[in-house]
Amino acid sequence: MTETGKGRGALQEKPLSVMTLADMKRMGEKITCLTAYDASFSTLVDRGGVDIILVGDSLGMVIQGHDSTLPVTMEKMVYHTCCVVRGRQRAFVIADLPFMSYPEPNRAAVNAARLLREGQAQMVKLEGGRIRAETVRHLVTQGIPVCGHLGLLPQSVHQTGGYRVQGKDQRAAETMLEDARILQDAGAALLVLECVPAALAKKITESLAIPTIGIGAGIHCDVQVLVLYDMLGITPGKRPKFSKNFMAETGDAFSAVRAFVDAVREGRFPTEDQSF
Ligand code: KIV
């Protein structure tokens, strides 16, 4: 039961807000998130009971066929966010600020406002630690909810030299924990942890009041997110270790989404095999 006396069933019927998500963390309820990029999949994911839809700049890879997220533009993010928002009724929608759309606070505010005004997203996500604190504070001051993103940062792939697990040594782990606290203090309301050792993600999750969204970050994150096409088994090439093809055992896309939702809520996904 929530503090307002409403159980999970009641929460599920109403459109989710940033307050509901914070409430779910406080109550220890597992939260589900999938990416979507168009209205049809948005409706399917929403009806399947997913709590958050992320319009990720992963669309650069899975929709546009690029080998990174870097070519994704603001125009494309606005277009796909509009499509997703039209398809959903209940899920909370987060849209990614693409590469170089937030080099400083004022530019970030202009672009984030486009995602909220034209795209009708409810929150924007940006990558990076303490160097983003001023930007996060500025956006939040303008009334724009922000989700941070630590660990593997796909927009910095050329700087990090590839898609690798982050925060493995003690110094990097301490820096990530500090960055997480700094982003929360700056006003971030959610925080993605991508490809982070499960023990570190647990420590960060326990030390923050805001929900953490894990992808390759172990079972202890408050939210679990997967790229939709990975969990449907339709991404070409090798599936990441942390993902799971839910369609292989269910046979259709809607049942795969339901199976993901059930597995996360019941603490059956991710397993140790899908963690670092
Ligand atoms: O773009 C995306 O899909 C993401 C998730 C992998 C978290 O940022």
Residues whose N, C-alpha, C, O or C-beta is under 5 A from the ligand:
A	BS01	KIV	T35 G56 D57 S58 V192 I215
